[in-house]
Structures are given as C-alpha cells and as structure tokens.
Amino acid sequence: MTLVEIRGLSKQFKKGDEVIKPVHELDLDIELGDFVSLMGPSGTGKSTLLNLISGIDKPNAGTIHVEGIEITRLSRGQLADWRAANLGYIFQTHNLVPVLSAYENVELPTLLLRLSAAERRRRVELALEAVGLTDRAGHYPRQLSGGQEQRVGIARAIVANPKVIVADEPTGSLDSETSQQIQVLLQRLNREFNMTMVMVTHDPDVAKLASRRLRMVGGRLRVED
Amino acid sequence: MFPFAPYVLKSLSRHRARTLLTISGTAVAIFAFCMVEAVQQGLKRLTSDEDAKRTLIVFQENRFCPTSSRLPEDYARAIAKLPGVNSVMPVQVWTNNCRASLDIIVFNGAPPDQLRTARNLKLLSGTWEQFAAKRDGAIIGQSVANRRGLKAGSQFTIGEISVNVVGIFTSPIPSEENLIFTSLAFLQLSRGMEAAGLVTQHEVFLNRGADPGTVASNIDSILKTGPVATTTRPKGAFQTSTLSDLVDLIGFAHWLGYASVGLILSLVATTMFMSVHDRMKEHAVLQVLGMRPSRVFQIVLAESVILCAIGGCAGTLISLLLLSWGGLAIGAEGVTIAFRPSVYLACSSIAVSIGIGIIAGIVPAIQTARVEIVGVLRDS
C-alpha cells in the first residue's frame, strides 16, 4: 500500500541572481512500513525534500499525498494539525525543550491530540520504554548524554503513533558507539512496529539500515545499489 | 491552553533573574499607578459625591484661607430661616498649614449635638456624651489617629491648641477621617484664635428637592446687608476652588500614571522580545511537532500576561496595604483629600496590568507564530 505519493515535486529559491533547484520534478512512492534513506552531498536537496514531506516547507510545483491527503494544499494551521496526528520528526540536534523533563518532552506531541490523561501517560511510558529511557523520565536535557537526548527525541517522534517518521541525520551529531545504538533503535522501530521511515544521512553505514536507499542527484532521486 | 501551562510557567522561570526583574519593575510601576489613581479618586469623591452636591459652604466673600474668613456665628439663624434649608452648622476651622501638606492637621470646631446629627460619624471609641461634656475634648478621625498614633485618653497638642482625645471616629466620607472635631466654643476661645462669636464658615444642609444654586444666591443676597458679605457655594465647588492649585497638580500627576503604564509596556515588551528571540528555534520545533501558530501565539501572549499580572497584583497589593494602613491624605486650606483603597482601584489596576500584558505580548507573539520554520531551523 502506497503511503506517500509524490508527483512532479519542485522547489526552487533564489540566491542572489542564481536560481537554485534543490528538488526538480521529483516523483517518489513510499510504501507503508518502508524504511527509505536519502543520501547525497550537502546542498543536493535531501533536507529540502524531507521538509516538504513534513509539510514545514511548501513546494513551487507538484503534489504530495500522504494516505490520500494532499498535504501540499493544506494551510499552515491544517498542516500543523496534520503533523501532530501523522508525522514524527527526529532532528539531528535533538531539539528538546530545555525546561521540560524527558517525560514532559515526550508528552508534548500528545498534548496536541485529543487524548485522556491516562492515555497520554500510557503512550509516553510506552515510548520511553521503547527507547530504553524509563529510568531517565524525570531528567532534564542538560542531565542527559547526547545519545540519551537523541533517544528522547526519538520517543517524542513515535509517541503519537505517526504514520510517517522523518529523520534528518539522526546520528549526525553522535559518536560512533552512540550512533550504533541509535541505528539499532531505528531499525527495531521499523521492523517491530512497522513504522514508515524516511531518513536523511551522510553515513553509508547508516543508510544500509534502510530497505530502500536513494540518492539525490540534480534535484531528482536515483536508486542506490 | 491549559495543558501547556507547565510549559509556560517553566519558560518564565528559565530566566529567573529576567523574570523577577520584569515582575518587580511592573510591581513598582503599578504601585505608582495605584497611588496616582487613589489621589484622583480621592479628589473625585471630594468634589462630586452626594455630600459635595447637597451641602453648601458659606464663606466670607473674597476670602479663600480659613484663617481669613470670619463670619458672625449668628448668621446661622438667618440662613436657617431660608426656604430649602434643613439645618445650619457653624464651623470654626483651624489648620497647622495653609499650603499643600501631606501631614496637615485640621481642627473643625462645631456644636457637638449638631455635629452628631449632621455628620454620619461612627465612634470607634469614646461616646458623644463624653465629647459634649469635656470642654477640651476632641474626637479624632481614624486616619489622623493612625498617622499620629493617637487613641482615646491621649493628649494632643499642636501649636497653641491642646486637646484631650475622647474618641476615634470613622466616616463614610474618607476625607473627614483626616479631621479633628472639637466643640465650637473651645476652638473659638483657644489662645490666638480671638474668635468669640465668629466662625470660619457655615455648613448648610439642604432639604430634599431644594436647588443648591437658588439657596446659595438667596443666602448671599440676605447677608449682603450684614457686617460681612458672603460667598456661598456647593461644598464640592468650594473644595475644588480651595484646592485649585492642588487640583492642577493632581491633574498633572495623572500623566505620571500614564507614564507608569508606558514604563511597564516598554519593560514587558523588551522582556518578551528578548525571550522570544532566544527561543525562536524552540517555537519553530513546537510547530514542527504539530503546534498550530495560533497556539504558539497564545503561549507567548500568556507569558506576557502572566508577567504583568503577577507584577500588577504585587504592586496593587502593596499600594492597597499602604493606603489602608497609612491613612495618607494631602490637603490645603483646611480641606483634605484622602487616599483610600477601593475595590475599583484594585480591579482597575489589575485590569490595566493585564491589558498591558496583552499589548506588550502581541507583537512578539505574532512574530513567533509567523516564524519561517525551515529558515529558523536552518539558521540555528
């Protein structure tokens, strides 16, 4: 079943007199449960594509359908609602809210949904358990290691049971050992919970986790061997 | 909004020093605003309440200071016969300071029996009988008593006047609580007054339905042929005229109130701009997680309103306590303006604080809600 359907997607912007086209007439289908990695040199449009799929950026042309909903036509407020219910975003630099504990950070997305307090608690506990951080629930970001912070970020991305998880270089700021742990975690989430993932990475080893490896070239995608 | 209350509160406590400074600055400015408003309200009460409209003051013509107005005491009999007049109370006034003063002492000498019926005074200690029986007895307004630490049984001397305090009173007219009442005869015959048979003014209480303007002109016209000509005005107009220089000052002070409001506005707006500038990325992340721009707007606005409301409540509370306990008053020419706490004062100050919070937070809240998510995440 096709979960994400991208057709003729283009994004361009001006830099001085030059028009840059990081995404150009791009087509892509992502199936339910797929784990897609996007590779390519810096500035080739990987993150731009991720932002377009996330609905935090608007294309100049083309459409993105996610489970039948054309998100490219939604307003900013509607996109926010759509993201709250359907999208999990894993940042490279965690981007946790410093004044909130790990538990409260993970709870944030659930506050945007119509859930009872008990259901919120259940989901947060499950998400923290899934990333192995139940014992760090009360800790604040400054009290956590880089790897733990990223795991909290992952728990926050999965807590609302999103249809798609996008990850922008999730291991980019971690040491190799911690990176390895995060890779295992992402793979487990995809395999055990059948979560659909789209991940940008520079690291070929990390890209190998994915079931489909794509490379951005000239604003379009090419299947990586 | 409610689920995000912990986030809002924790965001405020993140920069504790900045938050505390903003709150304390707001509290100080609202305190100043409250005090200015208390003066405005005191003046308004003095010049426009029912007593000010329905009581006439007969004063010597072309005289403005109580020490210079000397009317025959028996004018009261002639005035009492006029249509529309209910009763007349001759009053001898003595004050320690004719100019504006924050600790003005004003003696009013009046016949005790008349005083008891004409004024709605409630004795907190002592009795009317004690007051009438004791030649140098005085009943003292609660504000003066608090300010000077006086109680029943105390002796109080100022200038050449020395009285025994027989009671403390309260009055529904706050400015009256700054007065000291003695018997008329005592004050007339006090050393230095040389006022036997003379009074400073006559207070004329009108019948229901009587027109103050008509009665006033009737009084002046029948006394025109007497030994001393008079000017009669409603008490409110008399007090406004007596306090005219103070009224101008108080009018000017109104601008200080507005300045306080402006000060809070710039203070809180600066804090909010700094705060949202520091957290632009955080707010962008919240929107990536699915928070609507309108919700982000509400969160920023809530922070601004909370800062102002806490500071406003603190400033209001401090000023109300000071106004309650301090018995503050300003006066000139024997007329005093009392600064009193009131529910209206408390509500208006808190409402002003919240209003400022909303105005100060609107622009930062709009900026945050309209932030370009990708740009902010990329730049950071």
Contacts between the chains, C-beta under 8 A, distances in Angstrom:
chain1	res1	chain2	res2	distance
A	51	B	374	5.3
A	54	B	288	7.0
A	56	B	287	7.5
A	56	B	288	5.7
A	56	B	373	4.6
A	56	B	374	5.8
A	56	B	377	8.0
A	57	B	373	7.7
A	57	B	374	4.9
A	76	B	293	6.0
A	77	B	292	5.0
A	77	B	293	6.4
A	77	B	294	6.6
A	80	B	287	6.1
A	80	B	290	5.4
A	80	B	291	6.2
A	80	B	292	4.4
A	80	B	293	6.9
A	80	B	295	8.0
A	81	B	290	6.8
A	81	B	292	6.8
A	82	B	290	7.8
A	83	B	288	6.9
A	83	B	289	7.1
A	83	B	290	4.2
A	84	B	289	7.0
A	84	B	290	2.5
A	84	B	291	7.5
A	85	B	290	7.2
A	87	B	290	7.4
A	89	B	288	5.2
A	89	B	289	7.0
A	91	B	285	7.3
A	91	B	377	7.8
A	95	B	281	7.1
A	95	B	282	7.7
A	95	B	285	4.5
A	97	B	7	7.2
A	97	B	282	6.0
A	97	B	285	7.5
A	97	B	286	7.8
A	98	B	14	7.2
A	98	B	282	7.9
A	99	B	7	7.4
A	99	B	10	3.9
A	99	B	11	5.9
A	99	B	13	7.4
A	99	B	14	4.9
A	100	B	6	7.8
A	100	B	7	6.5
A	100	B	10	6.5
A	104	B	6	6.9
A	104	B	7	7.6
A	108	B	7	7.8
A	108	B	286	7.4
A	108	B	289	5.9
A	109	B	289	5.1
A	109	B	290	6.1
A	111	B	3	4.2
A	111	B	4	6.5
A	112	B	289	7.1
A	112	B	290	4.8
A	112	B	291	6.1
A	112	B	295	7.9
A	156	B	289	7.3
A	160	B	290	7.8
